[in-house]
Amino acid sequence: MAYRLIIAMIPISKSGNEIDELLERYEVLSMWRAESPEGQLILNILIRREKTEAILNLLQKQCAGIEGFRVILVPVEASIPIPEGPVRILPGEEKEEDRDTIILEDLVDMLGSKELVDRLSRHEIYADISDISRVSNVYIVMIILSSLVAAIGVLNNNVAVIIGAMVIAPLFGPNMALSLATVLGDIDLAKNALKTNFTGIVTALIISLLIGLFAVVDISVPELLLRTQVGLGSVTLALASGIVGALAFTRGFRTTLVGVMVAVALLPPLVSFGLLLGSGNFFLASGALLLFLVNMVCINLAGLLTFLIQRIRPIIPEKVKRAKKMTNIALIIWILSLLIFINMILLRRGVFDVIRL
């Protein structure tokens, strides 16, 4: 979907030529006006996806504090006729009958490269990710079912069943939401993400722990042993998959997430930890826990770095300062945590003992 339709409801105080002046430097594919029963100007703007965030930022800066202002962003599957030429709004130069849209030829795009983003707007990304960052009855049910599926798959050495639990992947979204909240300085989203993540982890752990207490856990099962083995390759895989997952959200490639969820699953090692802990296999349980923690830290670090590189940032001044502070703190926490876990991996594998010898 290369196009977006921006529907802006603008109070009279910001309507007319004043809006034309605001949009003067943007080439849009089409633009038309309407008037609401309340007397508000309804501005419809058809534009390419990479220019969406720049126009939304402009409208938000100019009109966000005005009562009655609202913007709705709609993905456009198709447009007839196919948009070909840009529309440029030039205040005071159009004829009355053509004042809504004027098609001009040979216009130079006046948007700087810093204003163009080859991704979804942060508003779309926020809407997608915030939906999966809240604790709900559906989320709890998904955690319970995926934990049961993962436990059954691990205990029975059934790869297909384990992959099914990976695809459900209810823990991936809250971690991506935490990374997005950090770069945007959104405390409410961060709180929701942490709450959702904590709820999911505790629920999955309780279920797997109870199964481990009452079921026969065969530690020779290959799929169970696989979740207790963690190496530097696990770190690389988790970082790469986290980057791909974040890019899938920013570029709108939601189908890509299925592969990411399978590659860097959080639930199977967590469930394996609970099963082994419940059955009294503490050393193997520590390996599964380490794998889970490495995956979680790498997902958050990769998501944070990807969102930063993709230039996802707030525009409200107080949020800009808060976002910088939250980002710096998060980077320190995730990098230090990853270094600690890498050290633990090396210790677990006896690398330092070999060096001493």
C-alpha positions as a Python dict, from the first residue, in 0.01 Angstrom:
ca = {
    (1, 'M'): (0, 0, 0),
    (2, 'A'): (202, 297, -130),
    (3, 'Y'): (-69, 557, -62),
    (4, 'R'): (-238, 702, 243),
    (5, 'L'): (-550, 914, 282),
    (6, 'I'): (-527, 1179, 552),
    (7, 'I'): (-865, 1307, 672),
    (8, 'A'): (-817, 1618, 885),
    (9, 'M'): (-1105, 1782, 1071),
    (10, 'I'): (-989, 2135, 1133),
    (11, 'P'): (-1170, 2410, 1326),
    (12, 'I'): (-1261, 2731, 1145),
    (13, 'S'): (-980, 2919, 1319),
    (14, 'K'): (-726, 2717, 1119),
    (15, 'S'): (-913, 2672, 792),
    (16, 'G'): (-901, 2829, 450),
    (17, 'N'): (-589, 2987, 310),
    (18, 'E'): (-403, 2936, 638),
    (19, 'I'): (-411, 2559, 583),
    (20, 'D'): (-308, 2608, 221),
    (21, 'E'): (-3, 2798, 343),
    (22, 'L'): (84, 2516, 584),
    (23, 'L'): (67, 2259, 304),
    (24, 'E'): (227, 2480, 40),
    (25, 'R'): (564, 2299, 39),
    (26, 'Y'): (411, 1950, 9),
    (27, 'E'): (326, 1788, -318),
    (28, 'V'): (15, 1579, -269),
    (29, 'L'): (-146, 1344, -519),
    (30, 'S'): (-496, 1478, -465),
    (31, 'M'): (-676, 1704, -222),
    (32, 'W'): (-1039, 1798, -170),
    (33, 'R'): (-1243, 1973, 95),
    (34, 'A'): (-1578, 1928, 261),
    (35, 'E'): (-1756, 2095, 550),
    (36, 'S'): (-1899, 1918, 854),
    (37, 'P'): (-2243, 2000, 1000),
    (38, 'E'): (-2059, 2168, 1289),
    (39, 'G'): (-1885, 2403, 1046),
    (40, 'Q'): (-1544, 2237, 1058),
    (41, 'L'): (-1328, 2206, 751),
    (42, 'I'): (-1278, 1842, 647),
    (43, 'L'): (-958, 1821, 447),
    (44, 'N'): (-888, 1504, 248),
    (45, 'I'): (-530, 1453, 132),
    (46, 'L'): (-412, 1162, -83),
    (47, 'I'): (-35, 1122, -51),
    (48, 'R'): (245, 873, -88),
    (49, 'R'): (334, 672, 222),
    (50, 'E'): (683, 820, 272),
    (51, 'K'): (543, 1174, 299),
    (52, 'T'): (267, 1087, 545),
    (53, 'E'): (457, 1141, 869),
    (54, 'A'): (586, 1484, 762),
    (55, 'I'): (233, 1613, 694),
    (56, 'L'): (95, 1457, 1012),
    (57, 'N'): (375, 1622, 1210),
    (58, 'L'): (297, 1958, 1051),
    (59, 'L'): (-74, 1933, 1126),
    (60, 'Q'): (-7, 1814, 1481),
    (61, 'K'): (230, 2102, 1555),
    (62, 'Q'): (-9, 2363, 1419),
    (63, 'C'): (-345, 2235, 1536),
    (64, 'A'): (-300, 1982, 1820),
    (65, 'G'): (-393, 2232, 2091),
    (66, 'I'): (-712, 2347, 1917),
    (67, 'E'): (-1038, 2198, 2038),
    (68, 'G'): (-1212, 1987, 1777),
    (69, 'F'): (-900, 1908, 1576),
    (70, 'R'): (-869, 1544, 1467),
    (71, 'V'): (-678, 1350, 1203),
    (72, 'I'): (-771, 1008, 1068),
    (73, 'L'): (-518, 811, 862),
    (74, 'V'): (-649, 550, 620),
    (75, 'P'): (-437, 304, 414),
    (76, 'V'): (-539, 317, 48),
    (77, 'E'): (-551, -16, -137),
    (78, 'A'): (-615, 146, -476),
    (79, 'S'): (-716, 473, -637),
    (80, 'I'): (-902, 533, -963),
    (81, 'P'): (-769, 703, -1164),
    (82, 'I'): (-415, 604, -1066),
    (83, 'P'): (-245, 910, -912),
    (84, 'E'): (12, 1043, -1157),
    (85, 'G'): (76, 1411, -1108),
    (86, 'P'): (117, 1605, -784),
    (87, 'V'): (-123, 1867, -656),
    (88, 'R'): (26, 2184, -516),
    (89, 'I'): (-175, 2432, -313),
    (90, 'L'): (-88, 2793, -396),
    (91, 'P'): (-292, 3037, -183),
    (92, 'G'): (-460, 3317, -369),
    (93, 'E'): (-358, 3206, -719),
    (94, 'E'): (-630, 2955, -799),
    (95, 'K'): (-961, 3023, -962),
    (96, 'E'): (-1268, 2994, -745),
    (97, 'E'): (-1402, 2691, -930),
    (98, 'D'): (-1065, 2513, -910),
    (99, 'R'): (-970, 2613, -558),
    (100, 'D'): (-993, 2257, -422),
    (101, 'T'): (-735, 2089, -645),
    (102, 'I'): (-486, 2225, -899),
    (103, 'I'): (-262, 1991, -1095),
    (104, 'L'): (70, 2154, -1187),
    (105, 'E'): (341, 2004, -1403),
    (106, 'D'): (718, 1993, -1360),
    (107, 'L'): (715, 2065, -988),
    (108, 'V'): (1025, 2003, -780),
    (109, 'D'): (973, 1804, -462),
    (110, 'M'): (1050, 2052, -184),
    (111, 'L'): (1050, 1793, 92),
    (112, 'G'): (1399, 1737, 232),
    (113, 'S'): (1536, 1386, 266),
    (114, 'K'): (1509, 1410, 644),
    (115, 'E'): (1133, 1453, 614),
    (116, 'L'): (1086, 1150, 390),
    (117, 'V'): (1061, 815, 566),
    (118, 'D'): (1048, 489, 374),
    (119, 'R'): (828, 319, 631),
    (120, 'L'): (488, 348, 792),
    (121, 'S'): (431, 666, 987),
    (122, 'R'): (498, 642, 1358),
    (123, 'H'): (125, 696, 1412),
    (124, 'E'): (45, 374, 1222),
    (125, 'I'): (324, 184, 1396),
    (126, 'Y'): (200, 306, 1733),
    (127, 'A'): (-156, 198, 1657),
    (128, 'D'): (-43, -150, 1549),
    (129, 'I'): (190, -213, 1842),
    (130, 'S'): (-20, -52, 2116),
    (131, 'D'): (-305, -291, 2031),
    (132, 'I'): (-90, -590, 2130),
    (133, 'S'): (58, -429, 2441),
    (134, 'R'): (-249, -441, 2664),
    (135, 'V'): (-353, -708, 2911),
    (136, 'S'): (-687, -851, 2805),
    (137, 'N'): (-888, -1168, 2845),
    (138, 'V'): (-785, -1274, 2495),
    (139, 'Y'): (-418, -1218, 2578),
    (140, 'I'): (-444, -1428, 2896),
    (141, 'V'): (-620, -1708, 2707),
    (142, 'M'): (-351, -1699, 2437),
    (143, 'I'): (-77, -1723, 2700),
    (144, 'I'): (-248, -2019, 2871),
    (145, 'L'): (-316, -2206, 2546),
    (146, 'S'): (28, -2142, 2396),
    (147, 'S'): (193, -2249, 2723),
    (148, 'L'): (-5, -2574, 2721),
    (149, 'V'): (76, -2632, 2354),
    (150, 'A'): (447, -2563, 2412),
    (151, 'A'): (456, -2793, 2718),
    (152, 'I'): (286, -3077, 2529),
    (153, 'G'): (519, -3031, 2233),
    (154, 'V'): (833, -3029, 2448),
    (155, 'L'): (733, -3327, 2661),
    (156, 'N'): (636, -3532, 2357),
    (157, 'N'): (930, -3419, 2143),
    (158, 'N'): (683, -3296, 1881),
    (159, 'V'): (843, -3023, 1668),
    (160, 'A'): (523, -2934, 1482),
    (161, 'V'): (336, -2868, 1806),
    (162, 'I'): (622, -2654, 1940),
    (163, 'I'): (621, -2447, 1620),
    (164, 'G'): (248, -2395, 1673),
    (165, 'A'): (322, -2242, 2014),
    (166, 'M'): (593, -2027, 1856),
    (167, 'V'): (357, -1888, 1594),
    (168, 'I'): (104, -1783, 1860),
    (169, 'A'): (392, -1589, 2024),
    (170, 'P'): (196, -1364, 2265),
    (171, 'L'): (516, -1237, 2433),
    (172, 'F'): (673, -1085, 2122),
    (173, 'G'): (434, -789, 2090),
    (174, 'P'): (475, -644, 2442),
    (175, 'N'): (855, -643, 2402),
    (176, 'M'): (828, -454, 2072),
    (177, 'A'): (587, -215, 2241),
    (178, 'L'): (842, -149, 2515),
    (179, 'S'): (1106, -59, 2257),
    (180, 'L'): (865, 174, 2075),
    (181, 'A'): (757, 338, 2402),
    (182, 'T'): (1122, 404, 2484),
    (183, 'V'): (1208, 587, 2160),
    (184, 'L'): (882, 786, 2179),
    (185, 'G'): (914, 872, 2548),
    (186, 'D'): (565, 731, 2604),
    (187, 'I'): (545, 636, 2971),
    (188, 'D'): (188, 503, 2950),
    (189, 'L'): (275, 267, 2664),
    (190, 'A'): (587, 154, 2852),
    (191, 'K'): (383, 78, 3164),
    (192, 'N'): (127, -119, 2961),
    (193, 'A'): (404, -313, 2785),
    (194, 'L'): (581, -399, 3112),
    (195, 'K'): (255, -499, 3277),
    (196, 'T'): (153, -717, 2983),
    (197, 'N'): (497, -875, 2958),
    (198, 'F'): (511, -948, 3331),
    (199, 'T'): (159, -1094, 3330),
    (200, 'G'): (239, -1321, 3038),
    (201, 'I'): (569, -1443, 3181),
    (202, 'V'): (423, -1518, 3525),
    (203, 'T'): (119, -1695, 3376),
    (204, 'A'): (330, -1914, 3148),
    (205, 'L'): (573, -1991, 3429),
    (206, 'I'): (299, -2095, 3673),
    (207, 'I'): (135, -2326, 3417),
    (208, 'S'): (463, -2493, 3316),
    (209, 'L'): (575, -2521, 3679),
    (210, 'L'): (254, -2700, 3774),
    (211, 'I'): (288, -2937, 3477),
    (212, 'G'): (649, -3004, 3577),
    (213, 'L'): (542, -3092, 3932),
    (214, 'F'): (284, -3351, 3830),
    (215, 'A'): (396, -3478, 3489),
    (216, 'V'): (688, -3704, 3407),
    (217, 'V'): (963, -3485, 3260),
    (218, 'D'): (1214, -3690, 3060),
    (219, 'I'): (1533, -3483, 3044),
    (220, 'S'): (1663, -3698, 2757),
    (221, 'V'): (1397, -3561, 2518),
    (222, 'P'): (1591, -3376, 2241),
    (223, 'E'): (1346, -3085, 2208),
    (224, 'L'): (1368, -3024, 2582),
    (225, 'L'): (1746, -3042, 2589),
    (226, 'L'): (1761, -2805, 2291),
    (227, 'R'): (1592, -2533, 2502),
    (228, 'T'): (1861, -2564, 2769),
    (229, 'Q'): (2153, -2505, 2534),
    (230, 'V'): (2253, -2145, 2474),
    (231, 'G'): (2560, -2014, 2293),
    (232, 'L'): (2687, -1707, 2113),
    (233, 'G'): (2497, -1825, 1808),
    (234, 'S'): (2175, -1785, 2009),
    (235, 'V'): (2268, -1420, 2074),
    (236, 'T'): (2332, -1354, 1704),
    (237, 'L'): (2009, -1524, 1601),
    (238, 'A'): (1804, -1331, 1858),
    (239, 'L'): (1952, -995, 1756),
    (240, 'A'): (1902, -1058, 1384),
    (241, 'S'): (1547, -1182, 1436),
    (242, 'G'): (1465, -886, 1662),
    (243, 'I'): (1580, -646, 1390),
    (244, 'V'): (1370, -823, 1128),
    (245, 'G'): (1071, -819, 1364),
    (246, 'A'): (1101, -444, 1423),
    (247, 'L'): (1140, -382, 1049),
    (248, 'A'): (828, -591, 985),
    (249, 'F'): (632, -350, 1204),
    (250, 'T'): (783, -34, 1051),
    (251, 'R'): (741, -149, 690),
    (252, 'G'): (400, -312, 732),
    (253, 'F'): (519, -665, 645),
    (254, 'R'): (311, -843, 908),
    (255, 'T'): (349, -1184, 742),
    (256, 'T'): (724, -1165, 807),
    (257, 'L'): (652, -1180, 1180),
    (258, 'V'): (560, -1549, 1161),
    (259, 'G'): (916, -1640, 1064),
    (260, 'V'): (1057, -1409, 1332),
    (261, 'M'): (839, -1565, 1600),
    (262, 'V'): (963, -1911, 1508),
    (263, 'A'): (1328, -1800, 1491),
    (264, 'V'): (1342, -1622, 1826),
    (265, 'A'): (1067, -1780, 2032),
    (266, 'L'): (1027, -1670, 2392),
    (267, 'L'): (765, -1915, 2513),
    (268, 'P'): (929, -2259, 2455),
    (269, 'P'): (1243, -2181, 2663),
    (270, 'L'): (1028, -2020, 2933),
    (271, 'V'): (798, -2323, 2945),
    (272, 'S'): (1102, -2554, 2944),
    (273, 'F'): (1239, -2362, 3241),
    (274, 'G'): (913, -2412, 3432),
    (275, 'L'): (896, -2783, 3345),
    (276, 'L'): (1256, -2847, 3453),
    (277, 'L'): (1222, -2635, 3764),
    (278, 'G'): (906, -2819, 3865),
    (279, 'S'): (1074, -3157, 3813),
    (280, 'G'): (1381, -3060, 4016),
    (281, 'N'): (1634, -3039, 3731),
    (282, 'F'): (1780, -2709, 3839),
    (283, 'F'): (2098, -2698, 3629),
    (284, 'L'): (1913, -2768, 3305),
    (285, 'A'): (1643, -2521, 3416),
    (286, 'S'): (1908, -2249, 3449),
    (287, 'G'): (2009, -2308, 3085),
    (288, 'A'): (1650, -2267, 2965),
    (289, 'L'): (1611, -1951, 3175),
    (290, 'L'): (1933, -1809, 3031),
    (291, 'L'): (1812, -1875, 2675),
    (292, 'F'): (1481, -1703, 2751),
    (293, 'L'): (1653, -1398, 2903),
    (294, 'V'): (1899, -1370, 2612),
    (295, 'N'): (1614, -1380, 2360),
    (296, 'M'): (1413, -1119, 2551),
    (297, 'V'): (1707, -879, 2593),
    (298, 'C'): (1809, -916, 2228),
    (299, 'I'): (1455, -850, 2106),
    (300, 'N'): (1435, -530, 2310),
    (301, 'L'): (1783, -411, 2214),
    (302, 'A'): (1732, -490, 1845),
    (303, 'G'): (1390, -324, 1845),
    (304, 'L'): (1525, -13, 2015),
    (305, 'L'): (1817, 25, 1775),
    (306, 'T'): (1599, -41, 1471),
    (307, 'F'): (1340, 219, 1571),
    (308, 'L'): (1620, 471, 1632),
    (309, 'I'): (1778, 404, 1291),
    (310, 'Q'): (1433, 431, 1132),
    (311, 'R'): (1409, 782, 1282),
    (312, 'I'): (1099, 714, 1487),
    (313, 'R'): (1085, 997, 1738),
    (314, 'P'): (830, 1227, 1905),
    (315, 'I'): (779, 1590, 1805),
    (316, 'I'): (635, 1731, 2128),
    (317, 'P'): (926, 1908, 2310),
    (318, 'E'): (872, 1754, 2654),
    (319, 'K'): (845, 1406, 2500),
    (320, 'V'): (1163, 1464, 2298),
    (321, 'K'): (1364, 1521, 2618),
    (322, 'R'): (1196, 1229, 2793),
    (323, 'A'): (1256, 1000, 2494),
    (324, 'K'): (1629, 1079, 2489),
    (325, 'K'): (1657, 1006, 2859),
    (326, 'M'): (1455, 683, 2838),
    (327, 'T'): (1649, 570, 2532),
    (328, 'N'): (1988, 626, 2693),
    (329, 'I'): (1883, 443, 3010),
    (330, 'A'): (1733, 154, 2810),
    (331, 'L'): (2044, 119, 2595),
    (332, 'I'): (2264, 99, 2904),
    (333, 'I'): (2036, -158, 3068),
    (334, 'W'): (2001, -383, 2763),
    (335, 'I'): (2369, -369, 2661),
    (336, 'L'): (2492, -437, 3015),
    (337, 'S'): (2241, -719, 3054),
    (338, 'L'): (2351, -874, 2726),
    (339, 'L'): (2719, -853, 2826),
    (340, 'I'): (2639, -1020, 3159),
    (341, 'F'): (2448, -1299, 2984),
    (342, 'I'): (2728, -1351, 2730),
    (343, 'N'): (2971, -1383, 3022),
    (344, 'M'): (2737, -1638, 3182),
    (345, 'I'): (2720, -1833, 2853),
    (346, 'L'): (3098, -1847, 2834),
    (347, 'L'): (3122, -1952, 3199),
    (348, 'R'): (2858, -2219, 3145),
    (349, 'R'): (3046, -2359, 2848),
    (350, 'G'): (3376, -2358, 3037),
    (351, 'V'): (3547, -2123, 2793),
    (352, 'F'): (3730, -1936, 3067),
    (353, 'D'): (3848, -2265, 3221),
    (354, 'V'): (3997, -2370, 2888),
    (355, 'I'): (4175, -2034, 2856),
    (356, 'R'): (4327, -2073, 3202),
    (357, 'L'): (4456, -2419, 3115),
}
